[in-house]
Amino acid sequence: MYKKRTYILSFLPGTDRFVSEELKEKYPDVEILSHNSQSITFSFGTLEIETFRNLYSPIYIESEGKKLNLFRRSWKKKSVSAGLNPSLAYILCTVADLREEDILLDPFCGASTIPITALKYFNVKRVLCSDISGSCIEKSQKNFDSAKISKEKYKLFKSDVGKTKLNKQNVDKVVTNLPFGIRASNHERNTKAYYDFEKLLKKVLRKKGLVVVLTQEKVLLRKVFNKEKWLVKSLSRINEGGLQPEIFKISRR
């Protein structure tokens, strides 16, 4: 019998459930040795550590003195302030249960980490992505070009969420990193943006569509997405850089 090798996966606190699910899905024969809020130790054959680059939800993997960065994406040439960790973007897309036939919207796209993740790793049909910042749109375009994604697969445009002109109810999934108000905005601006976001969803989201968001404005989110029209469920609290945003899943009632 061959000797198994021990590996340690590190991840953002609050994402252990998603990391564990991805690991078991892609490597069903792993033997979990220990599991805590920030890492999973497991044994699995004698594979080279590079083999595990197909794990996109953890941030690092270590084995026998070697450490591999798993959240770095070769296509991500540009970033924005308070931008989303690519591993967390992958988790948000996983929560949204993306399918190949889905049209996805991200109206706060930043450098388009979520839209590119959805296209490259989930092969969605098309993405619509916008941001109020011209700089974000420029950086997004550089990342799309770096990822070698056909322009037929995405529509990238500059727009305030309250002025976004998408009238047809043909969006299947919305996945986005909402402004928190601490690093990138303030609570007053967020209040308007969140109400505008909710109005946009009422216009463009299919009746059975799904919304997945990350935000620290938890009270505001629940106020805007009231119980009469929306079902709001908190799935996990993430500890990232001293902040504790939550992943929310939202659907129509």
C-alpha positions in Angstrom: 0.0 0.0 0.0 1.3 3.4 -1.0 1.9 6.1 1.6 -0.5 9.0 1.7 0.7 12.6 1.8 -0.7 15.2 4.3 -2.0 18.5 3.1 -3.3 21.6 4.9 -5.9 23.9 3.2 -6.3 27.4 4.6 -9.4 29.5 4.0 -11.2 32.7 5.1 -13.0 32.2 8.4 -16.6 31.5 7.7 -16.0 29.7 4.4 -15.1 26.2 5.8 -18.4 24.6 4.7 -17.9 25.7 1.1 -14.2 24.7 1.0 -15.0 21.3 2.4 -17.8 20.7 -0.2 -15.5 21.7 -3.1 -12.7 19.5 -1.8 -15.0 16.4 -1.4 -16.6 17.0 -4.8 -13.3 17.2 -6.6 -11.4 14.6 -4.5 -14.0 12.3 -3.0 -11.4 9.9 -1.6 -9.7 12.4 0.7 -9.4 11.5 4.3 -10.1 14.4 6.6 -7.7 14.4 9.5 -8.7 17.6 11.3 -11.0 20.5 10.6 -11.2 24.0 12.3 -12.5 27.4 11.4 -9.5 28.3 9.3 -8.0 25.1 7.9 -8.6 21.5 6.9 -5.9 18.9 7.2 -6.3 15.9 5.0 -4.4 13.0 3.4 -4.7 12.0 -0.2 -2.2 9.9 -2.2 1.2 11.4 -3.1 0.0 14.1 -5.6 2.2 17.1 -6.3 0.9 20.2 -4.6 0.4 21.9 -8.0 -2.4 19.3 -8.7 -4.7 21.2 -6.3 -4.7 24.4 -8.3 -8.2 23.4 -9.4 -9.5 24.2 -5.9 -10.8 27.8 -6.1 -12.5 28.4 -2.7 -9.4 28.0 -0.3 -6.7 30.6 -0.2 -3.6 28.4 0.4 -2.5 24.7 0.4 0.6 23.4 2.2 2.4 20.1 2.1 6.0 19.0 3.0 7.3 22.5 3.4 5.7 23.9 0.2 2.9 26.5 0.2 0.8 27.3 -2.9 -1.4 30.4 -3.3 -4.8 29.2 -4.5 -6.6 32.6 -4.6 -4.3 34.2 -7.1 -5.7 34.2 -10.6 -3.4 34.6 -13.6 -6.0 36.6 -15.5 -6.5 39.2 -12.7 -4.2 42.0 -13.7 -6.1 44.8 -12.2 -7.7 45.3 -8.8 -9.8 47.9 -7.1 -9.9 49.3 -3.6 -12.0 47.1 -1.3 -12.2 44.5 -4.1 -13.3 41.0 -3.6 -11.0 38.1 -2.9 -11.2 35.7 -5.9 -11.7 32.7 -3.6 -14.7 34.5 -2.1 -16.0 35.3 -5.6 -15.9 31.6 -6.4 -17.9 30.8 -3.2 -20.6 33.4 -4.1 -20.9 31.8 -7.5 -21.2 28.4 -5.9 -23.9 29.6 -3.6 -25.8 30.9 -6.6 -25.8 27.4 -8.1 -24.8 28.8 -11.5 -25.8 26.8 -14.6 -24.6 27.0 -18.2 -27.9 28.4 -19.4 -27.8 31.3 -16.8 -27.6 35.0 -17.6 -25.9 36.7 -14.7 -25.9 40.3 -13.6 -23.4 42.1 -11.4 -24.3 45.8 -11.1 -21.4 46.6 -8.7 -18.7 44.7 -10.6 -15.6 46.5 -9.5 -12.8 44.8 -11.5 -15.2 42.1 -12.6 -13.9 39.3 -10.4 -17.4 37.8 -10.0 -18.4 38.0 -13.7 -15.1 36.5 -14.9 -15.3 33.8 -12.3 -18.8 32.9 -13.5 -17.7 32.6 -17.1 -14.4 30.8 -16.6 -15.3 28.3 -13.9 -19.1 27.9 -14.2 -19.4 28.5 -18.0 -22.6 30.6 -17.7 -24.3 31.7 -20.9 -23.6 35.4 -20.5 -22.8 38.1 -17.9 -24.0 41.7 -17.7 -21.7 43.8 -15.5 -21.6 47.5 -14.7 -20.2 49.9 -12.2 -20.6 53.6 -11.5 -16.8 54.1 -11.7 -15.1 54.6 -15.1 -11.8 53.4 -13.6 -13.5 50.1 -12.6 -14.8 49.6 -16.1 -11.3 50.2 -17.5 -9.8 47.7 -15.1 -12.6 45.2 -15.8 -11.9 45.4 -19.5 -8.2 44.6 -18.9 -9.1 41.6 -16.8 -11.6 40.3 -19.4 -8.9 40.7 -22.1 -6.4 38.9 -19.9 -8.9 36.1 -19.3 -9.4 35.8 -23.1 -13.1 35.9 -22.8 -15.1 36.5 -26.0 -17.0 39.8 -26.1 -20.1 37.8 -27.1 -20.1 36.4 -23.6 -20.4 39.7 -21.7 -21.7 43.2 -21.7 -19.6 45.6 -19.7 -20.9 49.2 -19.2 -20.6 52.2 -16.9 -23.8 53.0 -15.0 -25.2 54.1 -11.7 -27.3 51.2 -10.4 -30.3 53.5 -10.3 -30.0 54.4 -14.0 -29.2 51.0 -15.4 -31.2 50.4 -18.5 -32.1 46.7 -18.5 -35.8 46.4 -18.8 -36.4 42.8 -19.8 -37.0 40.3 -17.0 -34.4 37.8 -18.3 -31.7 37.7 -15.6 -31.5 34.3 -14.0 -28.9 35.1 -11.3 -27.5 38.2 -9.6 -24.2 37.8 -7.8 -22.5 40.9 -6.4 -20.4 42.4 -3.7 -22.5 45.3 -2.4 -20.9 48.5 -1.1 -20.3 48.2 2.7 -20.0 51.9 3.6 -16.7 51.5 5.4 -14.0 51.3 2.7 -15.7 52.2 -0.5 -18.7 54.4 0.3 -20.8 55.7 3.2 -24.1 54.6 4.8 -26.2 57.4 3.2 -24.9 56.6 -0.3 -25.4 52.9 0.4 -29.0 53.5 1.4 -29.9 55.0 -2.0 -27.8 52.4 -3.9 -29.6 49.5 -2.0 -33.0 50.8 -2.8 -32.0 51.4 -6.4 -30.6 47.9 -6.5 -33.9 46.4 -5.2 -35.9 48.4 -7.9 -33.6 47.1 -10.6 -34.1 43.5 -9.5 -37.8 43.8 -9.6 -37.5 44.8 -13.3 -34.8 42.4 -14.5 -34.9 39.3 -12.3 -36.9 36.3 -13.5 -39.7 35.1 -11.2 -37.6 32.1 -10.1 -34.3 34.0 -10.2 -31.8 34.0 -7.4 -29.7 36.8 -5.8 -26.5 36.2 -3.9 -24.8 39.2 -2.2 -22.0 39.9 0.2 -22.5 42.9 2.5 -21.8 44.2 6.0 -24.9 46.5 5.8 -27.1 43.7 7.2 -29.8 45.9 8.8 -30.1 48.0 5.6 -30.3 45.0 3.4 -33.2 43.4 5.4 -35.0 46.8 5.5 -34.8 47.2 1.7 -35.7 43.6 0.9 -38.8 43.5 3.0 -40.5 40.3 4.0 -43.6 40.9 2.0 -41.8 40.7 -1.4 -38.5 38.9 -0.7 -37.2 35.9 1.1 -33.8 36.8 2.6 -31.5 34.2 4.2 -28.1 34.7 5.8 -25.8 31.8 5.0 -22.5 32.7 6.5 -20.5 35.4 8.2 -17.0 35.9 6.7 -14.0 37.3 8.5 -12.0 39.3 6.0 -9.5 42.0 6.9 -11.1 42.8 10.2 -14.6 43.1 8.6 -17.4 40.6 9.0 -19.7 40.8 6.0 -22.3 38.1 5.5 -23.4 36.1 2.4 -27.1 36.5 1.8 -29.3 34.5 -0.6 -32.4 36.4 -1.8 -35.4 35.2 -3.8 -38.9 36.4 -4.7 -41.8 35.3 -2.5 
